[in-house]
Amino acid sequence: MKRGWGASLALSVVLSVMLAGCGGGGKAPYVPCLQHNVQGTFALLDLTGGDDPPVFRVTSKHSVSIPIGMRVQWKGSTRPVTISTAWVGEAPYSAKVVTDHTEMSAAAPWYADFIVTVVTHPSTAPGDYTLRVTGHDGVHTRSRDFVFRFDRPG
């Protein structure tokens, strides 16, 4: 079977890439050019813009509602992210945690915002309490901690 010079050149280029890879040849390890093996992920961000972890100081003698702005930002993935919350260690007395979305779906512009609201109780004992917000896409898990410092006047 006869090939033209164009077919021979194309075959030569393909074989060169297959044999040399993108590593540049020589002593560099073989890295295939045509295979994309990066698995997409996501980031779980808080929009408080403060400390890490953010600290919310509660000084009121009354119930307080504290909203926390959060964002899921997809990086090469379109898997939905499930949001959950849990207290790390002891939970504040009778505190309620409400998340306005528990399932986040990827769509342009590749981020989605949600709000986690913590409602405190007037009888919560003084001290620090940590809330962990977790996102899971079936492959990756990302978490952010938030500290609630109860320091109420007597």
C-alpha positions as CSV (number, residue, x, y, z in Angstrom):
1,M,0.0,0.0,0.0
2,K,1.4,3.4,-1.0
3,R,1.2,6.5,1.1
4,G,1.7,10.1,0.1
5,W,4.4,12.3,1.7
6,G,1.7,14.0,3.9
7,A,0.5,10.7,5.4
8,S,4.1,9.7,6.1
9,L,4.8,13.1,7.8
10,A,1.7,12.8,9.9
11,L,2.6,9.2,11.0
12,S,6.1,10.4,11.8
13,V,4.8,13.2,14.0
14,V,2.3,11.0,15.8
15,L,5.0,8.3,16.4
16,S,7.4,10.9,17.7
17,V,4.9,12.3,20.2
18,M,3.9,8.8,21.3
19,L,7.6,7.8,21.8
20,A,9.0,11.0,23.2
21,G,6.0,12.4,25.0
22,C,5.9,16.0,26.2
23,G,8.8,15.6,28.5
24,G,11.2,16.8,25.8
25,G,13.0,13.5,25.4
26,G,16.4,12.9,26.9
27,K,16.4,11.9,30.6
28,A,13.0,13.5,31.4
29,P,10.3,10.9,32.3
30,Y,7.8,10.0,29.6
31,V,4.8,12.3,29.8
32,P,2.2,11.7,27.1
33,C,1.0,14.8,25.3
34,L,-2.4,13.6,24.2
35,Q,-3.6,12.2,27.5
36,H,-5.1,14.6,30.0
37,N,-5.0,12.9,33.4
38,V,-6.0,15.8,35.7
39,Q,-9.0,15.1,37.8
40,G,-11.2,18.1,38.5
41,T,-11.9,19.3,42.0
42,F,-13.6,22.2,43.8
43,A,-12.7,24.7,46.5
44,L,-14.9,25.5,49.5
45,L,-14.4,29.2,50.4
46,D,-15.8,31.4,53.2
47,L,-16.7,35.0,52.2
48,T,-16.1,36.5,55.6
49,G,-12.7,37.9,54.6
50,G,-11.3,37.6,58.1
51,D,-9.2,35.3,60.2
52,D,-8.5,31.7,59.4
53,P,-10.5,30.2,60.9
54,P,-12.9,33.1,61.2
55,V,-14.0,33.9,64.8
56,F,-17.5,35.2,65.6
57,R,-17.7,36.8,69.0
58,V,-21.1,36.4,70.6
59,T,-21.7,38.9,73.5
60,S,-25.4,39.4,73.5
61,K,-27.7,38.0,76.3
62,H,-30.3,37.2,73.7
63,S,-30.5,34.8,70.8
64,V,-28.3,35.8,67.9
65,S,-28.5,34.8,64.2
66,I,-25.1,34.8,62.5
67,P,-25.1,34.3,58.7
68,I,-21.9,33.0,57.1
69,G,-21.4,33.6,53.3
70,M,-19.9,30.6,51.6
71,R,-18.9,29.7,48.0
72,V,-18.2,26.4,46.1
73,Q,-15.9,27.1,43.2
74,W,-15.4,24.3,40.7
75,K,-11.9,23.7,39.2
76,G,-12.2,21.4,36.1
77,S,-15.1,19.4,37.6
78,T,-18.9,19.5,37.2
79,R,-19.7,17.0,39.9
80,P,-22.4,18.3,42.3
81,V,-21.2,19.1,45.8
82,T,-23.1,18.1,48.9
83,I,-22.9,20.5,51.9
84,S,-23.0,19.4,55.5
85,T,-22.3,20.9,58.9
86,A,-21.2,19.5,62.2
87,W,-19.9,20.8,65.5
88,V,-16.4,19.8,66.3
89,G,-16.3,18.7,69.9
90,E,-19.0,20.1,72.1
91,A,-22.0,21.9,70.5
92,P,-23.3,25.1,72.0
93,Y,-26.5,24.6,74.0
94,S,-29.5,24.5,71.7
95,A,-27.8,26.2,68.8
96,K,-29.4,25.7,65.4
97,V,-27.5,25.5,62.1
98,V,-29.4,26.2,58.9
99,T,-27.9,25.8,55.4
100,D,-29.9,27.5,52.6
101,H,-28.6,24.9,50.0
102,T,-27.3,21.4,50.7
103,E,-26.7,20.4,47.1
104,M,-24.7,22.7,44.9
105,S,-24.6,22.1,41.1
106,A,-21.8,23.3,38.7
107,A,-22.9,25.8,36.1
108,A,-21.3,28.8,34.5
109,P,-19.7,31.0,36.0
110,W,-18.4,27.8,37.9
111,Y,-19.2,29.0,41.4
112,A,-22.2,29.0,43.6
113,D,-22.8,30.9,46.8
114,F,-24.8,29.7,49.8
115,I,-25.4,30.8,53.4
116,V,-24.9,28.9,56.6
117,T,-26.8,30.6,59.5
118,V,-26.1,29.8,63.1
119,V,-28.8,30.7,65.6
120,T,-27.6,30.8,69.2
121,H,-29.4,30.3,72.4
122,P,-29.3,32.8,75.4
123,S,-28.3,30.0,77.8
124,T,-25.1,28.9,75.9
125,A,-22.2,28.7,78.3
126,P,-19.2,30.9,77.7
127,G,-16.4,29.3,75.6
128,D,-15.3,28.6,72.1
129,Y,-17.3,26.3,69.8
130,T,-16.2,25.2,66.3
131,L,-18.6,24.6,63.4
132,R,-17.2,22.6,60.5
133,V,-18.8,23.2,57.1
134,T,-17.9,20.3,54.7
135,G,-18.4,19.9,50.9
136,H,-18.1,16.5,49.2
137,D,-18.4,15.8,45.5
138,G,-18.2,12.0,45.7
139,V,-14.4,12.1,45.2
140,H,-13.0,15.1,47.2
141,T,-13.9,16.5,50.6
142,R,-13.2,20.1,51.6
143,S,-13.9,21.6,55.0
144,R,-13.8,25.1,56.6
145,D,-14.0,25.7,60.3
146,F,-15.6,28.6,62.1
147,V,-15.1,29.5,65.7
148,F,-18.0,30.9,67.8
149,R,-16.7,32.6,71.0
150,F,-19.4,33.1,73.6
151,D,-18.4,35.8,76.0
152,R,-21.7,37.1,77.4
153,P,-21.9,39.7,80.1
154,G,-23.2,38.4,83.5
